[in-house]
Amino acid sequence: MIRRFLALLQARNMEFLRDRSSLGWNIAFPILLVFGLALIFSDGERALFKVGVLTDSALSQLNHPFLNDPHIEFFTVADEAAAVRKVRLHKIDLLLDPSDQARYWLNPQSQKGHFLEIQLLASSPGAPERVEVTGKPIRLIDWLMPGILGMNMMFSCLFGVGYIVVRYRKSGFLKRLNATPTRAIEFLAAQVFSRLLLIMVLTAAVFVGTDLILDFRMEGSYLLLFATASLGAMALIALGLMISARVSSEELAGGLLNFVTWPMMVLSDVFFSMEGSHPFMVAFAKLLPLTQLMQASRAIMLEGAGVAEVLPQLITLAAMTVVFLLVGAYWFRWRGD
């Protein structure tokens, strides 16, 4: 019994060690992840609070004691109306106008805003005017709901498709399918629409079920939200297919898919807003399909955005889907050897 166990153990270890792509990726992935996170958070530990400062000057030129707190992330904003809307949507915790007629805007539903107000009043030489952001209150769960559903769609689309294709290739199913008149683009398109149908039915069921209990805020069109989610799911599925187009090792596929999901988890506004982050990180985040999906979904649900407002995100998601599918079809390999 012991000898059989040791023989199987040795066989599995040798199988893994001889798969150079999987072995190399298992070494490279944690290194890339550490350096990637170090680059994202290169400014130090991420601040708990975000405060927008309404000014045309640099923060270093402003003489206000509240702005010297190292535990608060301050950044300048120029558009008052847009900044006030971000306060209402929990994208920033407080908006400050440090001019002679000092004012600050606060969302009364924000716990972070409450503590920032205490700190601001304690450090201000005068008594700045308090302006409450009006409108229907937006709860934190209203802001988080699109992120939770989007994260679930991301994992289902990427891993649900990527692993299936790799398993098909490893088992020889694709090799047999290659003997038929089926082309790569036809196979990939069928995988996209098959997974899309499943994902959208499950996501819609989760949305409706939780909405009946928690009553999420929904200002826009349900049909537009469904169309946006469908485009986002198609882009994510196509990305998963592109990643698995040539991979024949499940270990390597898992590493590559994790390499793609982690940046979207951190940078795509899933659990926290990237507002006020480094401009390079904000620009990079816009290249991720989940970021486009989150921005459009939240605009529809929380701001009542119509087609015109979310059209840039819809066009970007559609373009990503086409590009990922074409690249995946070009790279696609039927055989695993």
GUZAVEX-146611 format. One record per atom (N, C-alpha, C): residue in one letter; y, z, x. Coordinates in steps of 0.001 Angstrom, whole numbers, plus 524288, in hexadecimal, padded with zeros to 5 digits. Example, Ala and Ser with C-alpha at 12.3 -4.5 7.8 and 13.67 -1.06 7.14 Angstrom:
! GUZAVEX-146611
A7E9C681E7883386;A7EE6C81E788300C;A7F31C81E7883390;S7F73681BA883232;S7FBDC81BE483566;S8001E81EBE83264;
//
This chain:
! GUZAVEX-146611
M7FB46800008033D;M800008000080000;M804E9800008035C;I804FA8035F80764;I80979803AD80AE7;I80A277FE8480DCA;R805D47FC2780F6E;R806217F7438125A;R8084C7F2E580EF6;R8069C7F2B9809FD;R808A97EEBA80678;R80E807EF7780595;F810117F47A804E8;F8159C7F5AD80421;F818D67F3FC808DA;L816ED7F53A80D92;L819CF7F3D981255;L81A0A7EDF58130E;A815CC7EB3F8118F;A815CD7E58C81207;A819DA7E31C80E6A;L81A2B7E5198098C;L81E097E320805DA;L823917E4738079C;L824357E922809C0;L829517EAC080BB3;L82B157E73781028;Q827917E619813C6;Q828E97E2B081824;Q82A1E7DD2681649;A827147DB4881279;A827F07D5FB81083;A82D4B7D57780DFC;R82ECA7D96580AE0;R833E37D92780841;R838517D98D80C3B;N837B47DCED81024;N83BC67DD7A81424;N83C657D86C8173E;M8380F7D5FA81893;M8385A7D11581B8A;M83AAF7CCB081839;E8396B7CCB681320;E83BAF7C8C480FA3;E841987C93880F8C;F8438D7CE0F80F46;F849387CEDC80F28;F84BB17CD7D81461;L8493E7CF26818B4;L84B807CE4381DD4;L84B847C87D81F43;R847BB7C58A81D4F;R847837BFF481E80;R84B4A7BCC681B2E;D84D287BF14816F8;D8511A7BC70813C3;D856687BD8281642;R857EC7BA29819E5;R85C8E7BB2E81D12;R861907BB50819D4;S861C97B826815B6;S866807B81C81272;S8673D7BD5880FBC;S863097BF8B80D9A;S8636B7C49F80B00;S864957C8F280EE3;L861EA7C8CD81350;L862C67CCC981752;L868617CCA48194E;G86A417C7EB81A70;G86FA17C77781C52;G873927C93681852;W872A07C7E081358;W876607C96A80F54;W876607CF4B80E70;N871D77D1D380EA9;N871A37D77A80E08;N8748D7DA4A8125B;I875077D7C8816D7;I8781E7DA0F81B14;I87DE17D8B681A6C;A87EF27D3D6818ED;A884607D20C818B1;A887427D423813F4;F8849B7D4AC80F78;F887547D61C80AAD;F88A1B7DB6280B06;P8877C7DFA180CAD;P88A607E49580CF8;P88EED7E469810CC;I88E5F7E1588150C;I892AB7E0DF818C1;I8974A7DE1881634;L896357D9CA81384;L89A577D6E8810D0;L89CD17DA3680C8E;L899A27DD4E809C9;L89BAD7E09E805A0;L89F557E4C6807C8;V89DD17E73380C1A;V8A1187EB4880E6E;V8A64F7E8FA81036;F8A61C7E47E812F0;F8AAF97E21B814C4;F8AE3D7E00F8103B;G8ABAF7DE1880C28;G8AE8E7DC4680799;G8B1707E0AE804DC;L8AEC57E50C80400;L8B1527E98480185;L8B5907EBC280508;A8B4957EBA580A2C;A8B8A07ED8480DC9;A8BD7E7EA2480D79;L8BCC87E50680CBC;L8C1487E18580C3F;L8C41E7E26E80719;I8C1217E327802E2;I8C3857E3FE7FDC4;I8C6BB7E8F77FDB4;F8C4967ED157FFFF;F8C7447F21E7FFF9;F8C9897F3588055A;S8CB917EF54807E7;S8CDA37F00880D2F;S8D2857F36B80D50;D8D51A7F414808DF;D8D9C87F758808C0;D8D87E7FD1D8082D;G8D3847FE7E80859;G8D1FA803E8807B0;G8CF70804B780266;E8CEA8809A08010B;E8CC3280AE97FC14;E8CF9D809097F792;R8CD1E806CC7F39C;R8D000804927EF41;R8D2CC808DF7EC3F;A8D7DE808107EB3B;A8DAFC80BFA7E881;A8D91A80C8A7E2E3;L8D978811577E0E7;L8D7B8812637DB94;L8DBA5810897D793;F8E0B08107A7D8FD;F8E4DB80F217D557;F8E79F80A227D719;K8E964807127D342;K8EC60802547D44E;K8F194802A27D175;V8F5D1801DD7D460;V8FB128021E7D22D;V8FDF97FD257D397;G8FFE77FA6D7CFAB;G903317F5EE7D08D;G908DE7F78E7D0FA;V90B9E7F5697D4BD;V9111B7F6BD7D5A2;V9145B7F1E77D46B;L917D27F26F7D08C;L91B027EE0C7CEBD;L91FB77ED6C7D25C;T91F447E9DC7D623;T923747E9207D9ED;T922C87E3E07DCA5;D9270C7E1E97DEBC;D926EE7DD237E1DD;D926DD7DE5B7E7AD;S9274D7E34E7E903;S927767E4ED7EE82;S9220A7E6B87F03F;A921887E7357F55D;A91CB27E94B7F784;A91C6C7EF297F68A;L917B27F12C7F603;L9170F7F6BD7F4E8;L9194E7FA1B7F942;S919097F8297FE10;S91B057FB3780277;S920F07FBF580238;Q923AA7F8A77FF3E;Q929527F90E7FED6;Q92B107FCB47FA74;L927677FE987F750;L928B4801F77F2E4;L9286A807A77F493;N92C3E80AA37F2FD;N92C838102B7F461;N92B5E813767EF89;H9265B814137EE81;H924B5817347EA03;H9201381A8E7EBBD;P9206C81FB67EB1D;P91C41823237ED1A;P916E78220D7EABA;F916C8820287E5EC;F911C481F177E360;F90EC281AC97E635;L9119B817377E8A6;L90F1E812C17EB3E;L90CAD814317F076;N90D47818FF7F232;N90B2081AAE7F731;N905B381D127F6B8;D903A081D5D7F204;D8FE7A81FBD7F142;D8FA4881C0E7F364;P8F74E81DA77F75F;P8F36D81A1E7F9CA;P8EE97819437F670;H8EDE681C667F257;H8E93081BFC7EF21;H8E9F98187C7EA61;I8EE868160E7EA0C;I8EFAE812897E5B2;I8F0A480D1D7E7E9;E8EE7C809297E55C;E8EF38803C27E703;E8F400801857E437;F8F8238006D7E72B;F8FCF57FE3A7E508;F8FD437F8707E667;F8FF407F55D7E2D6;F9002A7EFD57E3E2;F904AA7EDFC7E07B;T907727EA227E26A;T90C127E8417DFAB;T90AA07E44C7DB7B;V90DA37E44F7D740;V90D117E0787D30E;V912807DE767D1BE;A912BF7D98E7D01B;A917C77D72A7CEE2;A918817D6377C90F;D914477D54C7C63F;D914897D40C7C0AE;D9139E7D9037BD81;E917CB7DB027BB0C;E917547DFE87B825;E913A07DF617B382;A914217DB327B08D;A910DA7DA8D7ABE7;A90B147DA437AD4F;A909DA7D7487B170;A904607D6CB7B315;A902497DBFB7B516;A9059E7DEF07B7E2;A903EF7E3F77B9F4;A903087E7EF7B593;V906677E7FA7B1AC;V905B17EB857AD3B;V9009A7EA497AA66;R8FF567E5457A9E6;R8FA707E3BE7A769;R8F5C67E5B97AA93;K8F62E7E5B17AFB2;K8F1EE7E7A77B2FF;K8F14F7ED887B276;V8F5967F0587B18C;V8F52E7F5F37B08A;V8F2307F6E17AB79;R8F3677F3C77A77F;R8F0BD7F4667A27E;R8EAE97F3317A2F4;L8E9897EF8D7A67B;L8E41B7EDEF7A70E;L8E1307F1047AB3C;H8E3807F5447AD44;H8E10D7F8A57B12B;H8E0317F5DF7B662;K8E2E77F1907B75B;K8E26E7EF077BC6C;K8E57A7F1FC7C092;I8E9E57F43D7BF24;I8ECBB7F7D37C288;I8EDB07FCD57BF72;D8EE38801247C233;D8EE7A806407BF9D;D8F3FE807D17BE12;L8F7DB805C07C0D9;L8FD3E807317BFAC;L900D4803127C206;L90523801FB7BF5B;L909137FE4E7C14E;L90E28801487C215;L91075800BE7C6BF;L91526803AE7C81E;L919A17FFFF7C963;D91E22801217C71E;D923027FE7A7C880;D92658802667CB78;P9268E802087D0C6;P92949805FE7D3E4;P92F21805017D47E;S9317C801D57D121;S9370C800AA7D18D;S93A42805777CFFF;D93F6F804D67CFDB;D942E0809397CE7C;D9419E80B6A7C915;Q94062807F67C55C;Q93EB1809B17C036;Q938B7809B17C01E;A9369180D997C2AF;A930EB80DBD7C396;A92DEE80E227BE70;R929C980B087BE12;R9265480B2E7B984;R920AF80AB27BB62;Y91D3380C557B80D;Y917AA80B657B929;Y914D680A667B40B;W91105806E37B44A;W90DFB805687AFBD;W9088F807D47B032;L906BB809E37ABCD;L901DC80CDA7ABCC;L8FEB480B837A6F4;N8F9A680AE07A7C1;N8F60F80A4C7A359;N8F41880FBE7A1E9;P8F55B811B779D46;P8F3C98170B79BE6;P8EDE4817C979B97;Q8EAEB8137C79B6B;Q8E533813E679B45;Q8E2CD8143D7A0BD;S8E60C813C27A4C7;S8E414813AE7AA21;S8E42D819287AC7B;Q8DFA181B287ADF7;Q8DF608203E7B08D;Q8E1D78200E7B5F2;K8E0FE81BBA7B8B8;K8E36981B367BDE4;K8E95581B187BD61;G8EB438186E7B962;G8F0DE818487B886;G8F32181DA37B787;H8F035820FB7B4DE;H8F211826487B3CC;H8F2E1829537B8E0;F8EF29829097BC7A;F8EFB282BDD7C16A;F8F3EC829737C4DE;L8F4748244F7C4A8;L8F8A9821D57C79C;L8FDFF823747C584;E8FE73824117C072;E9036B825C07BE2C;E904E882B317C019;I9011C82EA57C05F;I9022A833F37C264;I90412833B27C806;Q9017A830877CB36;Q902F8830067D0B1;Q9085982D897D135;L9096C8299B7CDF9;L90E7B826FA7CE2B;L912EB82AB37CCBE;L9125882D9A7C88D;L9167F8312D7C6DA;L9174D8359D7CAB5;A91317837377CD53;A9139483B747D122;A9165F839B87D618;S915F9834B67D75C;S91840832C87DC43;S91D6F82FF17DB82;S91EF482EE27D6A3;S923C782BF17D5B2;S9287B82F8B7D5C3;P92CAE82DE77D851;P931648312E7D86A;P93402831917D313;G9339A82D8F7CFEE;G935E382D9F7CAB9;G931AC82DD57C68F;A9330582C217C1E8;A92F4D82BF97BD96;A92EE1826577BBB9;P92B35823557BDD8;P92ABD81DDA7BC42;P9293681D687B67B;E92AE2819287B42C;E929D98184F7AE9F;E9241C816CC7ADD5;R921A18194B7AA0C;R91C26818397A8D3;R91BD9814197A489;V918DA80FF57A598;V9182580BD07A1BC;V9125280B497A0AC;E910DA80C7779BEA;E90B5D80BE679A7B;E90A3A8063C79910;V905DB8044A79B06;V9043F7FEF8799C9;V9025E7FEE079427;T904E17FBB9790F3;T903A87FB9678B6A;T8FF377F7C078A57;G8FD597F7D678598;G8F9157F4677840D;G8F4317F787782FF;K8F04E7F4E1780FB;K8EB607F76A77FC4;K8E8E77F985784C3;P8E7647FE86784D4;P8E531800D07899C;P8E0517FDE678B6A;I8DFE57FD3B79081;I8DB477FAD5792D5;I8D84B7FF12795BD;R8D39E8002D793DC;R8D0628042179668;R8CDFB801E679B69;L8CC558057379EB6;L8C9E9803BF7A399;L8C4F1800A47A284;I8C1FA8022279E87;I8BD287FF5C79D3F;I8BE567F9CE79B6E;D8C2F37F90B798F3;D8C47A7F3BD7976E;D8C5347F04979C34;W8C7597F28E7A05D;W8C8267EF977A52F;W8C3067EED17A81D;L8BF917F2AF7A7F5;L8BAB87F2697AAEA;L8B6967EEF37A85B;M8B6C77EE6D7A32C;M8B29F7EBA97A05F;M8B1B47E61F7A26F;P8B5BD7E2DA7A323;P8B4BD7DDA07A54E;P8B2297DDCF7AAB3;G8B3AD7E1A07ADE5;G8B1607E2187B30F;G8ABA47E3847B2E0;I8AA377E70B7AF5F;I8A4B97E89E7AEF1;I8A15F7E40F7AD1A;L8A3297E1547A913;L8A0367DCCE7A72C;L8A00B7D8727AB41;G8A4717D78D7ADE8;G8A4917D3877B1F0;G8A0E97D4C87B672;M8A0AD7D9BB7B809;M89D217DB437BC3D;M897767DA667BA9C;N8962E7DBCB7B5CC;N890E07DAF77B3E8;N88F887D5247B3C5;M8933E7D1E87B20D;M892607CC3D7B1FE;M891A17CA2E7B784;M894A37CC357BB3A;M8943C7CA647C09C;M88EC27CB4C7C2C4;F88CC17D0067C22B;F8878C7D1367C434;F8835A7CE0C7C162;S883D17CD867BC45;S87FE77CA9F7B948;S87FF27C4DA7BAB9;C884937C2AF7BB67;C884FC7BD1E7BCAE;C883157BBF77C234;L884EA7BEFB7C5F5;L883A07BDD57CB64;L87DEA7BF0F7CCA6;F87C457C3DA7CB87;F876F87C5677CCF4;F872F27C3117C938;G8744F7C29C7C432;G870A27C06C7C079;G86F477BACE7C195;V872FF7B7D87C3AD;V8720B7B2577C4F3;V870317B1B77CA92;G872C87B45E7CE38;G871817B3B87D3BC;G86BDB7B5077D4F7;Y869F97B9807D319;Y8649F7BB147D431;Y860A87B7727D19A;I861E57B5937CCDD;I85E457B21F7CA13;I85D667AD147CD22;V861A87AAB07CEF0;V861307A5CA7D1CE;V85E2E7A6997D6E4;V85F467AADB7D9A8;V85C787ABF67DE85;V856A97ACCF7DD6C;R8557D7AF8A7D939;R850037B0707D7DB;R84D4B7AB5A7D65A;Y8501D7A7F27D37E;Y84DF07A2CE7D23B;Y84CA779FCF7D72D;R8502B79FF47DAF6;R84F5879D0B7DFC8;R84ADD79F617E2FB;K84AAF7A48B7E31F;K846AD7A72B7E63A;K8413D7A6667E3EE;S840DE7A6357DEC3;S83BC77A59C7DC34;S839E179FF97DC0B;G83D4F79C437DD75;G83BD6796D27DD52;G83CFD794157D830;F83F61796D57D47B;F840A27946D7CF6F;F8448778FF87D01D;L84872790BF7D36E;L84C4B78C9A7D44C;L849D5787E47D6F8;K84610788E37DA5F;K8435F784967DD00;K8408F781267D905;R83E127839D7D52B;R83B697809F7D115;R83F5A77DFC7CD7C;L843BB780A87CC6B;L847B677E637C90E;L84A35779A17CBA6;N84A547799B7D0D2;N84C9F775407D3AC;N84981770357D2F2;A8448E770CD7D167;A8414B76C347D07B;A842A7769777CB62;T845CD76BF17C81F;T8478B769A47C335;T84CB8766CD7C41F;P84EA3763E47C046;P853B27612D7C0F7;P85872764C67C0F1;T857A0769D97C08E;T85C0176D8A7C03C;T85F4476D6F7C540;R8646176D307C492;R867FB76D657C8FF;R86A11772E97C9B2;A86C31773F67CE53;A86E117793D7CF85;A8726577AF27CBCA;I8761C777797CAB6;I87A7D778E77C75C;I8789E77A117C1D4;E874837776B7C00F;E872607786B7BADA;E86FBB77DC47BAAE;F86CD177F027BEC2;F86A417841A7BEFE;F86E497887C7BF22;L8724B787E27C25C;L8764678BEF7C2D0;L8795378C887BDBE;A87AB8788327BB39;A87D93788827B64C;A87A5B78B427B21B;A8753F78A287B1F6;A871DB78CC17AE2D;A871A9792A17AF30;Q871857942D7B432;Q87185799B87B583;Q8769979C527B3CF;V87AFB7998B7B47F;V8800F79BB27B2FC;V8803F79CC57AD26;F87EDB798FB7A9FE;F87F65799987A45A;F87B4879D447A215;S876B379D727A483;S872BB7A1267A2BE;S8748E7A6BF7A3A2;R8767A7A7C37A858;R8784D7AD0D7A991;R87D3B7AE617A682;L880957AA787A5B0;L8856A7AB537A2CF;L8844F7AD3279D42;L880917AAB279AB1;L87F3B7AC367955C;L87D6E7B1DD79530;L87A0E7B356798CA;L8780D7B8AA798E9;L87C627BC9D79A08;I87F9A7BB7979DF6;I883B87BF1879F8A;I887A67BFED79B22;M8894D7BBCA7989B;M88D507BC3B79496;M88B4C7BF1478FCA;V886637BE4178E5F;V8842F7C124789EB;V883FA7C6FA78B23;L8821F7C85778FC2;L881B87CDDE79132;L887167D060791CC;T88AC17CDA279447;T88FFE7CFC679509;T892C47D07C78FD9;A892427CCAF78C5E;A894AE7CD2478737;A892657D1BE78433;A88D4B7D289784A9;A88AC97D6EE781F1;A88CC47DC247840F;V88D4D7DC897893F;V88F577E15C78B98;V895027E241789F7;F8981C7DE1D789FB;F89DA17DE9678885;F89E287E080782E2;V89B587DDFF77F50;V89BBF7DF73779C8;V899C37E502778EA;G895627E65277B53;G8932E7EB8477A96;G896BA7EFDE77C7D;T898EE7EF3B7812D;T89C677F34678342;T8A1AD7F34D78079;D8A36E7EEBC77EB1;D8A8677EE7D77BEB;D8A8297F15E776B6;L8A3AE7F1407742A;L8A3147F40D76F35;L8A3CA7F9EF76FF3;I8A2817FBDB77493;I8A2E08017C775A3;I8A825802EA777F9;L8A9F67FFE077BC7;L8AEAE8014177EB8;L8B3957FE7377CD9;D8B3037FA51779C6;D8B7717F76F77793;D8BB357F5B777BE0;F8B9847F1F977F0E;F8BCBE7F0027834D;F8C17B7ED1B78136;R8C5847ED0F78466;R8CA2F7EA1878305;R8C9207E44C783A9;M8CA617E14377FAA;M8C99E7DBA777FC7;M8CE3B7D91477D27;E8D1ED7D72378054;E8D6B87D4CC77E52;E8D64C7CEE077DAE;G8D2C37CC6F7808F;G8D2707C6C178079;G8CE077C4B777D15;S8CC6D7BFE677E2E;S8C87C7BD3077B17;S8C3077BE5A77D2A;Y8BF7F7BFAF779A0;Y8BA0F7C08577B30;Y8B79F7BB6D77D1A;L8B9077B72477AA9;L8B6E77B21877C35;L8B8A37B0AA781B8;L8BDA17B19D782F5;L8BF987B08478835;L8BD047B41578C37;L8BC2F7B8FF78ACC;L8B98C7BC9F78E58;L8B3F67BAD478F61;F8B1487B90D78B53;F8ABEA7B72F78BFC;F8ABC87B25878F7B;A8AF7D7AEC378EA2;A8AFB97AA13791DF;A8B0E07AB6E79796;T8B46A7AF3479868;T8B5B47B0DF79DBF;T8B0F87B35B7A060;A8AE427B6C279D8C;A8A9927B93979FB9;A8A5667B52E7A0F0;S8A4E97B13679DA5;S8A1087AD1D79E8F;S8A2457AA0D7A385;L8A7427A8B77A444;L8A8C97A5F57A906;L8A7E77A9547ADDB;G8A9397AE577AD66;G8A8527B1D57B1CA;G8A2937B25B7B319;A89F497B2C97AF12;A899A67B32A7AFF1;A8978D7AE2B7B27A;M899797A9A97B0BC;M897B67A4B97B309;M899237A4697B8CD;A89DD37A6257BA27;A89F6E7A6107BFA2;A89C097A9AD7C2F4;L89ACB7AE487C0E7;L8978B7B1FE7C3CD;L891F27B00A7C452;I88FE07ADB87C027;I88A907AB8B7C065;I88A587A71A7C45A;A88E3C7A3A57C428;A88E5979F4C7C7D9;A88ECA7A14B7CD77;L891B37A58B7CE45;L892137A7DF7D379;L88CC57A9E37D542;G889EC7AC7F7D1BC;G884B77AE5D7D313;G880FE7A9F07D46C;L881627A59A7D190;L87E167A1177D2B3;L87F7E79EA77D7F4;M8848379E757D927;M8862279C437DE27;M8840479F837E2B1;I8842D7A4B37E217;I8824C7A8267E63F;I87C6D7A7757E716;S8797F7A6B97E2D6;S873D27A6567E332;S871E77A0C27E3D3;A8755A79D0A7E4D6;A873EB797867E4EB;A86FF87963F7E92E;R8701F799167ED99;R86CA4797D67F1F7;R8696B79C7D7F3B9;V86A437A1077F174;V867BA7A5CB7F34E;V8622D7A6247F12C;S85E887A79E7F46C;S859197A8477F2B9;S8572D7ADDA7F376;S85A727B1497F567;S859087B6C17F63F;S85BF87BA2B7F260;E859177BD727EF89;E85B9A7C0E47EBBF;E85F057C4F87EE6C;E85D607C6AC7F317;E8608C7CA7A7F5F5;E865CD7C8267F786;L865AC7C34B7F978;L86A8A7C0BE7FB00;L86DEE7BFAE7F634;A86B857BE0B7F1E6;A86E7C7BD187ED1F;A871337C2117EB48;G86E667C67D7EB87;G870D27CB697EA02;G8756E7CCD47ED69;G874FB7CBEA7F28C;G8794F7CD0E7F60D;G87E057C9A67F501;L87D147C48B7F42C;L8816D7C0FC7F321;L884177C2487EDF8;L8810B7C38E7EA05;L883507C4D77E4ED;L886687C9EF7E53A;N8847A7CDB57E82B;N887777D28A7E8F1;N88C807D1817EBE7;F88C3F7CDE77EF9B;F890E27CC817F2A1;F895277CA3A7EF2A;V893977C7947EAF9;V897547C5447E75D;V899397C93F7E357;T895BC7CCA57E185;T897377D0447DD54;T89AD17D4A37DF38;W89A2D7D6697E40B;W89D587DAD47E5D2;W8A3337D9A97E5EC;P8A4F27D5327E7FC;P8AA967D41F7E7AD;P8AC9B7D3F67E217;M8A9837D1D97DE7B;M8AB4A7D1B07D90D;M8AB6E7D71F7D6A2;M8A7DA7DA7E7D81F;M8A7EA7DFE27D632;M8ACE27E2B17D7E6;V8AEA77E1987DCB5;V8B3107E4757DEF5;V8B8477E1E87DDA1;L8B8767DCB47DD95;L8BD727D9F57DD64;L8BEBA7D7707D822;S8BB227D7667D472;S8BBF17D45C7CFA8;S8BDDB7D78F7CB0C;D8C09B7DBDA7CC00;D8C2E37DF077C7C6;D8BEC67E1147C406;V8BA1C7E2417C605;V8B5FA7E4377C299;V8B72A7E9C97C0E8;F8B8197ED4B7C4AD;F8B9117F2C57C374;F8BE9F7F4877C4B9;F8C1627F1997C7E3;F8C6C87F2F57C928;F8C9D07EDF77CA31;S8CEDD7EE427C943;S8D2327E9AA7C9E1;S8D3877E8D27CF9B;M8D3E67E3CF7D121;M8D57B7E26B7D66A;M8DB667E20E7D6E4;E8DE347E3997D2D8;E8E3E57E35E7D2E8;E8E6137E6887D775;G8E9797E4177DA86;G8EBDD7E6C27DEF2;G8E8AC7E6887E3F1;S8E40D7E41F7E3C6;S8E0D57E3AA7E877;S8E31E7DF8F7EC2D;H8E0C17DF287F0BB;H8E2A07DB6A7F4A4;H8E27E7D5EB7F25D;P8E6947D2CC7F338;P8E6B87CD857F0F6;P8E2017CA2B7F265;F8DFEF7CAE17F723;F8DB487C7DB7F8AD;F8D6A67C9397F53D;M8D5F87CE477F411;M8D19C7CFF67F0CD;M8D2467CE057EB3C;V8D7137CE0D7E94C;V8D81A7CC237E3FA;V8D6E77C64E7E3AF;A8D87E7C35E7E7B8;A8D7757BDBE7E7CC;A8D19E7BCA67E837;F8CEE67BFAB7EB79;F8C9477BEEE7EC0A;F8C6707C03A7E6F5;A8C8357C4547E43F;A8C5AD7C5DF7DF5A;A8C5F57C18E7DB48;K8CA237BE7C7DB5A;K8CAB97BA457D787;K8C6CF7B5DE7D865;L8C44F7B5B97DCF7;L8C0527B1CD7DDFF;L8BB0F7B3507DBB5;L8BA967B8047D9BD;L8B5A67B9ED7D79E;L8B5637B8EA7D1C4;P8B1137B6D57CFCB;P8B0C37B5A77CA2C;P8B1577BA6A7C6B2;L8AF6C7BEEC7C874;L8AFD97C3997C52E;L8B5877C53A7C48C;T8B8CA7C4617C882;T8BE527C5A37C80C;T8C0E37C2647C3C7;Q8BFCC7BD587C3B5;Q8C1F87B9EF7BFAA;Q8C01E7BBA67BA45;L8BB3C7BD1C7B9D9;L8B91C7BEE27B4D3;L8BBB07C3F47B317;M8BC7D7C7A27B6B8;M8BEE37CC977B556;M8C48C7CBE67B39F;Q8C7787C8C37B67A;Q8CCF77C7FC7B520;Q8CD927C5857AFBD;A8CA6F7C18E7AEA0;A8CACC7BEF57A992;A8C8ED7C27D7A52A;S8C4A57C53F7A5FC;S8C2787C8987A1DE;S8C6307CD047A07A;R8C86B7CF857A464;R8CC087D3D17A34B;R8D1047D1D57A0B3;A8D2CA7CD397A248;A8D7787CB0979FCE;A8D6777C9FC79A07;I8D1CD7C815798B7;I8D0837C6FF79342;I8CFEA7CC0D7902D;M8CD177CFC379251;M8CBDC7D48D78F75;M8D08A7D83978F01;L8D3717D8D579343;L8D7877DCD379360;L8DCF77DABC7922A;E8DDEA7D5BC7933A;E8E3287D38D7927D;E8E3647CF6578E3A;G8DEEA7CE0B78C0A;G8DEE17CA07787FE;G8E01F7C4A578A0C;A8DEAF7C37B78EE9;A8DFDD7BE6D7914C;A8DD037BA0978E6A;G8DF927B59078E18;G8DD417B0F878BBB;G8DB3B7AD3C78FCD;V8D9DA7A89478E13;V8D79D7A4AE7919F;V8DB6D7A34D795FB;A8E06D7A2BB794AC;A8E4447A12A79894;A8E4A97A53179CF8;E8E45E7AA4379B9A;E8E4F97AE6079F8E;E8E0417AEAE7A331;V8DBA37ADB47A13D;V8D6F27AE3A7A484;V8D4E17A8F07A653;L8D7B77A4CA7A543;L8D5F079F947A6CD;L8D51779F117ACAD;P8D8757A13E7B00D;P8D7647A0D97B5B7;P8D2207A3387B73D;Q8D0D17A7BB7B4F5;Q8CBC57AA227B62B;Q8C73B7A6DC7B415;L8C7E87A4A67AF63;L8C3B97A1737AD25;L8C2C379C917B06A;I8C6F779A107B225;I8C66C795647B56B;I8C3CD796CC7BA9A;T8C55579B397BCD2;T8C30C79CE17C1D3;T8BD3979DEF7C13A;L8BBAC7A0977BD13;L8B61D7A1BD7BC33;L8B30479CB47BB5A;A8B5397990F7B85B;A8B285794157B77F;A8B1F1791157BC9B;A8B60F7910D7BFD0;A8B5CE78E517C4D9;A8B1CB790DF7C872;M8B1A4796167C87D;M8ADC4798D67CBB2;M8A83E7976C7CA01;T8A7547972A7C4E7;T8A224795D17C2F2;T8A077790747C4DC;V8A3F278CA27C470;V8A2B17874D7C61C;V8A1AA7871B7CBFE;V8A506789AB7CF07;V8A467789977D4BD;V89F5078C397D659;F89E30790D07D425;F899647939E7D589;F8948F7906D7D420;L894A178DE17CF92;L8902878ABE7CDF6;L88F64786027D182;L8939F783637D2D5;L8933577EC37D62B;L891557803C7DBA5;V8937D784737DDC2;V891C9786317E2F5;V88C1C787F47E2C4;G88AB178AD17DE9C;G8855178C8C7DE09;G8818E788077DD90;A88315783FF7DA93;A87FB577F627DA0C;A87F3077C7C7DF3C;Y8836377C537E249;Y88338779AF7E75B;Y87FC577CA27EB3E;W88011781CD7EB25;W87D0C785017EEC0;W8776A785D87ECF4;F87662784D17E806;F871817868E7E5A4;F86CB67847C7E88D;R868DC787E97E924;R864017867F7EBB7;R85F72788117E82F;W85C08784527E71F;W857A27855B7E39F;W85366788917E650;R85271787827EB4B;R84E3178A187EE16;R8501A78EFA7F0E0;G84C84792817F1C7;G84DD3797457F48A;G84CA47970B7FA51;D84A24792D47FC0B;D848CE7926E80198;D84C7E78EC280474;
//
